[in-house]
Amino acid sequence: MTLLARLDRLPLSRPHYALLLIGGLGYTFDGMDSAVVAFLLPSVKEVWDLDNGQLGLIGSATPFGFLFGAIAAGLLGDRIGRKKVMMYALAFYAVFSVVAAFSPNYEIFLGARVLAGMGAGAESAIIAPFLSEFVPAKRRGWFVGALAGFFSFGFVAAALIGRFVVSASPDGWRIAQVITALPIVMLLWWRRSLPESPRFLMIQGREAEAEQVVAKLERDVERATGRPLPPPEPTELRPATETPKVNLLTALRFLWSRAMRRRTAVIWTVWFVITFSYYGFFSWIPTLLVERGITVTKSFEFSIIIYLAQIPGYFSAAWLSERLDRKRTIALYLTGSAVSAFWLSQMDAPWAITLAGAVLSFFLNGTYAGVYSYTPEVFPTWIRATGTGLSSAFGRVGSILAPTIIGLSAASLGFGGVFGLTTAVLAAGVLCVLVFGLSTAGRSLEELTEHGAAVSTAEEMKK
């Protein structure tokens, strides 16, 4: 019986849910830190007398940092381990969130937001591939989708901070950023007990350590369920242990090799489409609401409603991803996003904008649940973190461009034109995933990635 067969036969139980909570809280704090920036824009605009172009740069600062953080996390995660990257990234972004809170001028604030984004981007890129390696194939779609759903709690918390902290005093925007860093102390303590991924340990040749991790998880699951463990399904598949040394060049060569380029192109396109649309919408919605004649306080209240719609969006998609398959779930929620964006472009009344925005929020975040489940599944274990990190990083190009493009083009395109553009981008994503996407539901990670052409390509690269 292989270690991986032993992992895949384990029923989801309290030990898995503990991992879900710890990783999910990481996503909550990542989401809270990045989302709170949208609520800081009106305040910092007034404090430093900024124009829309400078505000757009602030909106792009965090995702710009995300890009480099995601790349670094992937490469380091496949070399030094998933767990270490999670820990260091968490501390890094917390420190620079505090620096941003005490910034004396625009330039330091902008730089600190970039560096905080690097830490958050590194953490968010590594959590999903890390925890997906502990979960049985039949429940992986729900688990990783639900894990990504914790982002929504961070966005709701950011909206509440915007409403009750940022708008409460002239220094509320500084206090808000300190708040986003405070929970990190608790999370760092919890993560001291996290095991390293047994799949990562195996490809590093650390079989004895992998055995210890799996054996402990088996004991914990048996104790939690009070029942004997089910027998494993017979399989000879295991992660390849003879693999190229991971660096940016070998990673790109492999990901765009003949065996992998279709998968890579689909994943990168979907990441770009959803992240462009998501950040274009959420970075500017409070400011756009203010420009429609709504007070800052009211715009934050409407934003809370819009952000609350994320929660059912994430968790409904997590549930559907195991029933419709990941690629169909992504296509369904991208379609809903496109229709919602067009609907939003036609609205004028504040209540109608809020309703359409809430529906768009539901579908955009549901798409993310599918994407976070889907991405780690299409890359082999030896390059899973790097593949996920580079996919996320390419998506961050969209998040960097979106706030600036919208900030600079809002005057010429108008409110309707901005979301008309979003509709077109989302429609392109639907076609890509439906035509070229890979079906992954219910299949083990090794079945999807550790045999056939992908392994042959990796072997060729070592020569």
PEFEN-V798363 format. One record per backbone hydrogen bond with DSSP energy under -0.5 kcal/mol. NH is the residue of the N-H (numbers start at 0). CO is the residue of the C=O. Records with the same first field share a line. If there is no record, write none. Layout:
NH->CO, CO
//
This chain:
5->1
6->2
7->3
8->4
9->6
15->12
16->12
17->13
18->14
19->15
20->16
21->17
22->18
23->19
24->20
25->21
26->22
27->23
28->24
29->25
30->26
31->27
32->28
33->29
34->30
35->31
36->33
37->34
38->34, 35
39->35, 36
40->36
43->39
44->40
45->41
46->42
47->43
48->44
49->44
54->50
55->51
56->52
57->53
58->54
59->55
60->56, 57
61->57
62->58
63->59
64->60
65->61
66->62
67->63
68->64
69->65
70->66
71->67
72->68
73->69
74->70
75->71
76->72
77->73
78->75
79->75
80->75
84->80
85->81
86->82
87->83
88->84
89->85
90->86
91->87
92->88
93->89
94->90
95->91
96->92
97->93
98->94
99->95
100->96
101->97, 98
102->99
108->104
109->105
110->106
111->107
112->108
113->109
114->110
115->111
116->112
117->113
118->114
119->115
120->116
121->117
122->118
123->119
124->120
125->121, 122
126->122
127->123
128->124
129->125
130->126
131->127
132->128, 129
133->130
134->131
138->135
139->135, 136
142->138
143->139
144->140
145->141
146->142
147->143
148->144
149->145, 146
150->147
151->148
152->148
153->149
154->150
155->151
156->152
157->153
158->154
159->155
160->156
161->157
162->158
163->159
164->160
165->160
166->161
167->164
168->164, 165
171->168
173->170
174->170
175->171
176->172
177->173
178->174
179->175
180->176, 177
181->177, 178
182->178
183->180
184->181
186->182
187->183
188->184
189->185
190->186
191->187, 188
192->189
193->190
200->196
201->197
202->198
203->199
204->201
205->200
206->204
209->205
210->206
211->207
212->208
213->209
214->210
215->211
216->212
217->213
218->214
219->215
220->216
221->217
222->218
223->219
224->220
225->221
242->240
246->244
250->246
251->247
252->248
253->249
254->250
255->251
256->253
259->256
260->256
263->259
264->260
265->261
266->262
267->263
268->264
269->265
270->266
271->267
272->268
273->269
274->270
275->271
276->272
277->273
278->274
279->275
280->276
281->277
282->278
283->280
284->280
287->283
288->284
289->285
290->286
291->287, 288
292->289
293->288
298->294
299->295
300->296
301->297
302->298
303->299
304->300
305->301
306->302
307->303
308->304
309->306
310->307
311->307
312->308
313->309
314->310
315->311
316->312
317->313
318->314
319->315
320->316
321->318
322->319
323->319
324->319
328->324
329->325
330->326
331->327
332->328
333->329
334->330
335->331
336->332
337->333
338->334
339->335
340->336
341->337
342->338
343->339
344->340
345->341, 342
346->343
352->348
353->349
354->350
355->351
356->352
357->353
358->354
359->355
360->356
361->357
362->358
363->359
364->360
365->361
366->362
367->363
368->364
369->365
370->366
371->367
372->368
373->369
374->370
375->371
376->372, 373
377->373, 374
378->375
382->379
383->380
386->382
387->383
388->384
389->385
390->386
391->387
392->388
393->389
394->390
395->391
396->392, 393
397->393, 394
398->394
399->395
400->396
401->397
402->398
403->399
404->400
405->401
406->402
407->403
408->404
409->405
412->408
413->408, 409
416->412
417->413
418->414
419->415
420->416
421->417
422->418
423->419
424->420
425->421
426->422
427->423
428->424
429->425
430->426
431->427
432->428
433->429
434->430
435->431
436->432
441->136
442->439
447->443
448->444
449->445
453->450
455->451
456->452
457->453
458->454
459->455
460->456
461->457, 458
462->458, 459
//
